[in-house]
Amino acid sequence: MTSAGYSAPTSLADAVALLSANASARLLAGGSSLLVAPSRGQLGSALLVDLRKVPGLAGIDPAAGGLKIGAMTTLRALAANAAVRSLYPVLAEAATLTGDAQSRTRATIGGSIAGGTGDSDIAAVLIALGATAEVAGSSGSRSVAVESLAPGHGEVITVITVPAPAANSTVVYETQRHPATLTPLVGVAACVSPSGVSIGLVGATAMAVRLSGVEQVLKGAAVTDAAAKAAAGSADQGLTVRGDLFGTSIYRSHLVRVLTARAVSRAANAAKV
């Protein structure tokens, strides 16, 4: 049982004020991550602040050649959007991979990246794409790279900005999934362009991360299959790779190396760099 309270503010300012004034407040966006919380005793007396009545937080705008995506945009809407499918089909692919059809009608892109969650397909792809998030709080708004996203108490993600695709660039996503939970044991997104390589990782660590070490190894080099494999050989170094009933840390480390090499090779071959 839970004694959690509930409030549905009708403005962003009111939502921020409620969060700031209540230390135990929790945001309710799509709600998919909160469905099982009461039965596990994880909600307690928290105040649920529902964002669904706050205007302007949903929608997809192909602005300046890139994308501006409202944080309350559902994964179903993201996967079906013509601009997303045209500019960044891998983003639509990652949305389709997330959960099942029913959960995608509720889950939001903002909820998928809030707190740097470690099992979000969307987060890996957004990191590889160099996306940023706008975060509103009592002291104003700030912009932060998705891989550094850790909203503080009293803050709300409002917009995710994905830059325009670089010329002759390709982005791919490789993942090994758990068949029951539908979450990635490991997921690696790689963007390869003439200017370099960017790589996002989820599943292996508690939070989504950028594989900057592999990016540096490949910087300025011809991205051949051999180079990708060699650079990916140390992809798990410096990471605290988690292990659980779904996959040991040794197995996940192996997947990090294999999927990184595979993603970088696929992207490089398609981009012809």
C-alpha positions in Angstrom: 0.0 0.0 0.0 1.1 3.6 -0.5 0.0 6.9 0.9 1.5 8.9 -1.9 -0.1 12.2 -2.8 -0.9 13.5 -6.2 -0.9 16.9 -8.0 -1.4 17.8 -11.7 0.0 21.3 -12.2 -1.1 23.2 -15.3 2.2 25.2 -15.8 5.9 24.4 -15.8 6.5 27.0 -13.1 3.9 25.3 -10.8 5.5 21.9 -11.4 8.9 23.2 -10.5 7.5 24.9 -7.4 5.9 21.7 -6.3 9.0 19.6 -6.8 11.2 22.2 -5.0 8.8 22.4 -2.0 8.5 18.6 -1.5 11.7 16.7 -0.8 10.0 13.3 -1.6 8.2 14.5 -4.8 8.4 12.2 -7.8 7.7 13.2 -11.4 5.0 11.4 -13.3 5.4 11.6 -17.0 4.4 8.4 -18.9 4.4 6.5 -15.6 5.8 3.2 -17.0 8.7 3.2 -14.5 6.3 3.8 -11.6 3.8 1.0 -12.4 5.5 -1.5 -10.1 6.8 0.9 -7.5 3.9 0.7 -5.0 3.9 -3.1 -4.9 7.7 -2.9 -4.1 7.2 -0.3 -1.4 9.3 2.2 -3.4 6.8 5.0 -3.4 6.1 5.5 0.2 4.5 8.9 0.9 6.0 10.6 -2.1 4.1 13.3 -3.9 3.5 12.5 -7.5 3.7 15.5 -9.7 1.9 14.7 -13.0 3.3 16.6 -16.0 0.5 15.6 -18.5 -1.4 18.9 -18.0 1.6 21.1 -18.5 1.4 22.6 -22.0 4.3 22.7 -24.5 6.2 19.6 -23.3 5.2 17.3 -26.1 5.8 17.5 -29.9 8.6 17.1 -32.5 9.9 20.1 -34.4 12.5 19.6 -37.2 14.2 22.9 -36.5 17.5 24.1 -38.0 18.0 20.8 -39.8 17.9 18.8 -36.6 15.2 17.9 -34.1 13.6 19.5 -31.1 11.7 16.9 -29.1 9.4 17.8 -26.2 10.3 15.7 -23.2 6.7 14.4 -22.8 6.7 13.0 -26.4 5.9 9.3 -26.2 8.1 6.7 -27.7 5.2 5.6 -30.0 5.0 9.1 -31.4 8.8 9.3 -31.8 8.9 6.0 -33.7 6.1 7.0 -36.0 7.2 10.6 -36.7 8.1 11.2 -40.4 10.9 13.8 -39.6 12.5 11.4 -37.1 12.3 8.5 -39.5 13.8 10.6 -42.3 16.6 12.4 -40.4 17.5 9.8 -37.8 15.9 6.4 -38.5 18.1 4.8 -35.8 16.3 7.0 -33.2 12.9 5.6 -34.4 14.5 2.1 -34.3 15.6 2.6 -30.7 12.1 3.8 -29.7 10.5 0.7 -31.3 12.9 -1.6 -29.5 12.0 -0.1 -26.1 9.4 -2.2 -24.2 6.3 -3.4 -25.9 3.7 -1.6 -27.9 1.5 -0.9 -24.9 4.3 0.6 -22.8 5.5 2.8 -25.8 2.2 4.6 -25.8 2.9 5.8 -22.3 6.7 6.0 -22.0 8.2 9.4 -22.8 11.6 10.4 -24.2 12.2 12.5 -21.2 11.5 9.7 -18.8 13.8 7.5 -20.8 16.8 9.6 -20.2 16.1 11.2 -16.8 18.7 10.4 -14.2 21.0 8.8 -16.7 19.3 5.5 -16.7 21.5 2.6 -17.7 19.1 0.5 -19.7 17.6 3.1 -22.1 18.1 2.3 -25.8 17.1 5.9 -26.5 19.9 7.3 -24.3 22.6 5.4 -26.2 21.5 6.8 -29.5 21.1 10.3 -28.2 24.6 10.3 -26.8 26.0 9.1 -30.1 24.1 11.9 -31.9 25.4 14.6 -29.6 22.0 15.5 -28.2 21.4 17.9 -25.4 18.6 18.4 -23.0 17.0 21.6 -21.6 16.4 21.3 -17.9 14.1 23.8 -16.1 14.4 24.6 -12.4 13.7 27.3 -9.8 16.9 29.1 -10.8 16.1 29.0 -14.6 16.9 26.7 -17.5 20.2 25.0 -18.4 21.4 22.9 -21.3 23.3 19.7 -20.7 24.7 16.9 -22.8 22.6 13.7 -22.5 25.5 11.7 -21.2 26.0 14.2 -18.3 22.3 14.5 -17.6 21.4 14.1 -13.9 18.5 16.4 -13.1 18.6 17.8 -9.6 15.6 17.8 -7.2 13.1 20.4 -8.4 14.2 20.2 -12.1 12.2 19.1 -15.1 13.5 18.0 -18.5 11.6 20.1 -21.1 13.2 19.6 -24.5 15.8 17.3 -26.1 17.7 18.9 -29.0 19.3 16.6 -31.7 21.7 18.5 -34.0 21.4 18.2 -37.8 23.2 15.1 -39.2 26.8 15.7 -40.2 27.6 15.3 -43.9 28.4 11.7 -44.9 27.6 10.4 -41.4 25.9 7.2 -40.4 24.5 6.1 -37.0 23.8 2.5 -36.1 22.6 0.8 -32.9 23.7 -2.7 -31.8 22.2 -4.5 -28.9 21.9 -7.8 -27.1 18.6 -8.0 -25.3 17.1 -9.9 -22.5 14.1 -11.7 -24.0 11.9 -11.4 -20.9 12.5 -7.8 -19.7 13.0 -6.5 -23.3 15.8 -4.3 -21.9 19.4 -4.2 -23.3 21.9 -6.3 -21.6 24.2 -4.1 -23.6 23.4 -1.5 -26.2 26.0 0.4 -28.3 25.2 3.3 -30.7 27.9 4.6 -32.9 28.0 7.7 -35.2 30.8 7.8 -37.7 31.5 10.9 -39.9 34.5 12.4 -41.6 35.0 14.5 -38.4 35.2 11.5 -36.0 33.4 8.9 -34.1 30.9 9.2 -31.2 29.7 6.2 -29.2 26.9 5.8 -26.5 26.7 2.8 -24.2 23.8 1.5 -22.1 23.1 -1.8 -20.3 26.6 -2.5 -19.0 26.7 0.3 -16.4 24.3 1.8 -14.0 24.1 5.0 -16.1 24.3 5.6 -19.8 27.8 6.6 -20.7 29.9 7.9 -23.6 32.8 5.7 -24.7 35.2 8.6 -25.0 38.3 6.4 -24.7 37.4 4.5 -27.9 36.5 7.7 -29.6 40.0 9.1 -28.8 41.7 6.0 -30.1 39.9 6.3 -33.5 40.3 10.1 -33.7 42.1 11.0 -36.9 42.4 7.4 -38.1 40.9 5.5 -40.9 38.0 3.6 -39.4 38.6 0.2 -40.9 37.1 -3.0 -39.5 40.5 -3.8 -38.0 40.8 -0.4 -36.4 37.3 -0.7 -35.0 38.1 -4.1 -33.5 41.4 -3.0 -32.0 39.9 0.2 -30.4 36.9 -1.8 -29.1 39.2 -4.2 -27.4 39.6 -1.8 -24.5 36.0 -0.4 -24.6 35.2 -1.8 -21.2 38.3 -0.4 -19.5 37.6 2.1 -16.7 33.9 1.1 -16.6 32.2 -0.3 -13.5 30.4 -3.1 -15.4 27.4 -4.5 -13.5 26.4 -8.1 -13.1 23.1 -9.6 -12.1 20.9 -12.6 -12.8 20.4 -11.5 -16.4 24.2 -11.3 -17.2 27.4 -11.4 -15.3 29.9 -8.5 -15.4 32.3 -10.7 -17.4 29.6 -11.4 -20.0 28.5 -7.8 -20.2 32.2 -6.7 -20.6 32.5 -9.1 -23.5 29.4 -7.7 -25.1 30.7 -4.2 -24.7 33.8 -5.0 -26.7 32.0 -7.1 -29.4 29.0 -4.7 -29.9 31.3 -1.6 -30.0 33.4 -3.1 -32.7 30.3 -4.2 -34.6 28.6 -0.8 -34.3 31.6 1.2 -35.3 32.4 -1.1 -38.3 28.8 -1.0 -39.6 28.6 2.8 -39.3 32.0 3.3 -40.9 31.3 1.0 -43.8 27.9 2.7 -44.4 29.4 6.2 -44.1 32.4 5.2 -46.3 35.0 7.1 -44.2 
